Amino acid sequence: MNIRMVMLTSAAALAALSSPVFAADAIVAAEPEPVEYVRVCDAYGTGYFYIPGTETCLKIGGYLRFEVYGGPDQKGTSDWNARTRAQVQFTAKSDTEYGPLTGVIVLRNNGDNTSTETTLDSAYIDVAGIRAGLFYSWWDDDLSGETDVLSSHQTLHNSIRYQYESGDFYAGVSVDELEDGYYKPGENANNVGVAVGLGGKAGIFSYQLIGSYDTDNEEGAVRGIGYVEVGPGTIGLAAAWASGRNSYYDQSEWTVAAEYALKATDKVTITPAAQYFGNYVTDTDSATPTSFKGLGDAWAVGVTVDYQIVDNLYAKATVNYTDPDDANEVTSGFFRLQRAF
């Protein structure tokens, strides 16, 4: 190798050593966006969580139900009918200067055949004891078994209600729109009702007393229910009276009912029950008769069995017999499976 070649090679090497070497730019991962995980909200009981980005607590619950009914003309001329129900409830709560602000939405779908029916079962706002919206009245409460008839027609109304609560006692007044109840021939079903109610618990005894007035029919009804713990179960007693046929109660002029809910095991409750009706209306869907005068009486007996299969899965079966003076006796019942969540 001559001197010239050596010099050129050395110069190239020095140039390479003295020149910066540029590698490919490194890939830098972007900073992850902060994620707000769902937080448990225990201020209002179990099952609530904070809606991300808010101070509102939300609870989602509901149930799935399958049931088979038996009795005269359950579906057309068929003596039995099966149906499936799905219900979901959304309950939102947040603190305000007036106390908890509650909003409830309940959606229900009744699948009786290939076509299903979805309804808004309840939807209301509740704050400081005032409730406004679509919700069930106090008349929807009844004894724990399935034998009694202690309300008539629809107990779900668009209403505004104030209810005072203190410990185990409550009292309130409600103004109800009565669109699905009884009305006399030639009149419309859109009228107004006023109801007052109170109830509570004292030791082993609990009670409820309600009175309501149907302004369109100019008739009223009162009802009382009481429970007392006796032995391995609970006795339930109820009585109702109506001055005339109205949207709150028109099954009979008066009635008394009794049951005993026997807690046979931790999972099984057996409830025999009986009810007597004075001046019994055999068809409450008919506008006639317009009064209770001249009607015969009726009585009913039945038994209901409740069984908790596992947590959140329940079975219920009931059979009831009704014998009215003015119509044929009827035997009916149902079997139900229900999964709550």
C-alpha positions, 0 to 999 in steps of 0.5 A: 500500500503506497503512502497516498493510499494510507493517508486517504484511508486514515483521513476517512477513518478520522472523518468517520470518528469525528462525525456524529452518528444519527440513529432512527428516532426512538418511539416514545409512547404517549402518556395514557389518559387518566381513567376514572374507575367506577367507585362504590357509593355506600351512602345509600345502601348496597349496590350503588356506584358513582356515575363517572365524573359526577357525584350521583349514585346509581343502582341497577336491579330487577328480576326475570320471571317465568310463570304458568297460570291455571284457571277459567279463561286464562287465555281466550278459552284456554284454562292455562297460560304461560308468560315471561317477564323481564324488569329492570330498575334504575335508581339514581340518588344524590345529596342536596340541601333538601336531602337525597334527590331520588329518581327512579325508572322501572321498565317492564316487558311481559312476553306472553307470546312471540309479540311482547309488550314493554311498559314504563312501569314506574318513573318518579322524582322524590325529594324532601318527602315529595314524590311526583310521577308514575308510581304505585299507590298505598293500595298496591300493598296487600297481605303476603299471600296470593289469596286476598283481593284488597284493591281493585283495578289499577294501583299505578297512577300519575300522582303527586304525594307528600309522605312524612317519615320518622323512624318506624312511622310514616303518614302522607297525602296523595293526589292521583289521576284515576284513568284505569279505574271504575267509572259509571256508564256514560262517563269518562275514565279520567278523574281525580282521587285523593288518598291519605295513608299512615303506617308503621311498626311497633315491636312485633306489630306493624300496620297500615291504614289508608282512606281514599276518595274518588271525586268523579264517582263521589265514593270513597274507601278505607282499608286497614292491614296489620301484622303480628309475629306469633310463634314461627310465623306472622299473622296478617289481618285486613279489612276494607269498606267502600261507600260505593263502587269507585276506582280504589276498591269496588270488589265488594262493599266490605271484606275481611281477610286473614292469613298465617305466614308460617316460616317452615324452614329458612327457605320455605314459607307456607301461607294459608289464607281466607277472605270473606266479601260482603255484597260481592261484584263478580266482574269488576271490569263491567260498569254494572251494577252501579251499586252494591245493593242486592248483591250476594256475598262470596268467600275464598280460601287458598294456600301459597308456598314460597321457596328460596332455591338459592340466593336470588332464585325463588319459586312460588306456587299458589292455589285458591278457591272462590265461591260467590253467591251470584256466580260459579265457584272458581279454582285458580293458581299459578307457579312462578320462578323468579331470578332477582338481581 
